Amino acid sequence: MAKLYFRYGAMNSGKSTGLLQVAFNYEERGQRVLVAKPAIDTKGDRSIVSRLGHSRDVDFIVQPEDHLRELFANYAAGDDPEALVTHVDVEPVACLLIDEAQFLTPDQVDDLLRIAVLDGVPVLAYGIRTDFRTVAFPGAARLMELAHTVEELKTICRCGRKAIFNTRRIDGEFVFDGAQVAIDGQDVTYESLCGTCYLEASGGRLG
């Protein structure tokens, strides 16, 4: 039986790099993959870009109102004229890869499970678990509930410990209030911290 995998980690833990490597591995062996990301992730426009400088165009963008299983079926069959990457054949899809999966809706995550279990296509979803306030993204929370396999991708804090939290800086200053998704037009950056450094930065505040 095909499975749903959730590979999560703090920011800069190599999630996009890992996704691109998996896509390369499948395609090197002549197997077809589909790569997608939520529309809310505007970084890289219609591409997935890793910190190592590698990139790849996605096959489709997922809007918040989309029925993901139906959208996947259209692209798998080669029926959608909006596809950025056009396949001249209709070979079976060997794997569906999702970047920034935390931005999916819970219903869309349910569809990922259906794609794996009912359609027999492995689904690998990559994303972060919590926002800068340590609050779970709805899509990530649902993936934690449903995924057959949950795997943490590790990165390190400035102090050398394992980073587990994401912090937001606006104009260079840590902030712990605001919308879950950053507001356009502000100078927003993120840094991954361990629990100790996060609590020091937040004055002991969580959530």
N, C-alpha and C positions, 0 to 999 in steps of 0.2 A: 504494500500500500504506500502511495506517495504521502509525504508528510509536509507539514507547515513548520518552518524553522524561523525563530526570531533571534537575530544576532544583534545585541545591543551593547552600547558602551557610552561612556562620557564623550564629549566632543574631542575630536582629534585622536580617536582611538583606532583609526584606520578602517572605518566601516565602508566608505565609498571605495577605498583601495581594494578591500576584500571582495566587494561586489564585482568590481571590474575584473579581478583575477578569476573569479568563478565563471563569469561570462566568457572570458578568454579560454579557460580550460574546456568548457563545453564546445565552443566553436572551433577550437583547434582539433577537436575530434569529430568535426563535421556534424555536430548536433545544433539544433536551432533553439535559441533562447529568446524570450521577450523581456525587455527591461522597461520599467515604468517608474514614475515618481509622482507624488501629489502636486497639483497646480500651485499650491501655496508656497512651495519651495521654488523661489525664483532665482536662486543662485545657479549660475551657469546656464540660465535660460532653459533650453530644451536638452541640455547635456548634463551628465553626471561628471563632476570634476573632483579628482582626488588631490590631496595636498602634495603628492609626489609629482603632480603635473600631468598625469594621465587623464584622459576624458573619453567619453563615449556618448553619442546621441541616444536618447531614449526612444523606444518604439511608440510609446503613448504616454500622455499626461492624464492623470486622474483628477477630475473635478469633484468638489465635495458632494454634488448631487448625483454623481454617476453610480450606476449599479455595476460594481466591479466585475462580477462574474460574467455578466452580459458583455461588458466592454472587452474583457479578455477573450471571450469566445469570438467576437468580431475580428479582432486582430489576429488571433490564432488561425482563423479561416482565411485571412488575407482580404477580408471584405470591406475594411474601413479605408476610404480614400484619403482620410486625413493622416494616415500613418506617415511618420517622418522617414522611417526606413521601410522601403517597399520590398516584399519578398515575392519573387517571381514564381515560387513553388508554394505548395501547401504542406510541406513536411510537418509532422507532428512537433509540437513544442515540447522540448525536453525539460525545460525549467522556466519558471517565472521569477524574476528578480525585482524586488521593490526597494528603492532607496527612500530615505526619510519617512519610513513607514509610520512614525509616531503621528504624522499629520493625516493619516487616514481616519475615517469615521469608524466607530465600532461596527456598524453594519457592513462596511467595506472589509473590515478584518474578518467578519463572519464569512464573507464571500471568499476570502483567501482560503479559509478552511474547506469550503465547499469545492474550490478548484482542486485542492490537494486530494481530498477524500473521494469526491464524486467524479471528478474529471481525470483523476490519476496523474496530475502534473505537480511535481514538487515545487513548493513556493518557499523562497528564501527572502525574508523581510529584514531589512537593516534599519536601525534607528536608535534614537536615544530614549531612555526610560522616563526621565523627569526633566522639568524645566528649571529655570534659574531660581525658582522658589522651592525646589524639591517636591513639586506637585507633579503627579504622573500625567502625561498626555493621554487623552482618551483612547487613541489608537494603540499606544504602547501598553496601556493597562489591559485592553482586550487581548492583545497578543500574548501578554503574560498569562492570561487565563486560558487561551485556546491552543497555543503552539504545542506541537508534539515535543519539540526540542527548543530549549532556551539556552543561549550561549552568550556569556559575557566576553566582550572584546576589551582588553585592558589597555590603559595608558597611565602615565605617571603625572603626579602633581609637581608643582615647582619645588617642593621639599624632598621629592624622591619617593614618597609613598604612593600607593595606588590611588588614582583619582576616581572618585565616584559621583561627584556633583558637578553641575554646570553653573557657572556664575556669569552674570551679565554686567558689562561696563558700558556706561553712556558717557561720552566725552572723557573717558579714562577713569571714571569713578564707578565703584561697585554700586549696583542698585538691587533692591530686593522687593520692589513693588512694580506693578505694571502689567500690561497684557502679556499673555503667554507667548504670543508671537510678536517679535519686535516691530516697532512702528517705523514705517519708511521715513527717510529724511533725517534720522538721527544717526550720529556716529556710534554705532553699536558694535561691540566686540564681545567675545566670550572667552572664558578661561575655565579649564577643568581643574578642580581642586579635590584634595582628600577631605575627609570629614573634619579633621582638626583645623585645616586652613580655612575651610568654608565657615566654620563656626567662629573663628577669629575674625574673618572679614565681615560676617553678618552680626557680630555682637551676640552670638549665641542663638540667633533667631533661625527657626526652621518653618517653612511654609508661610 
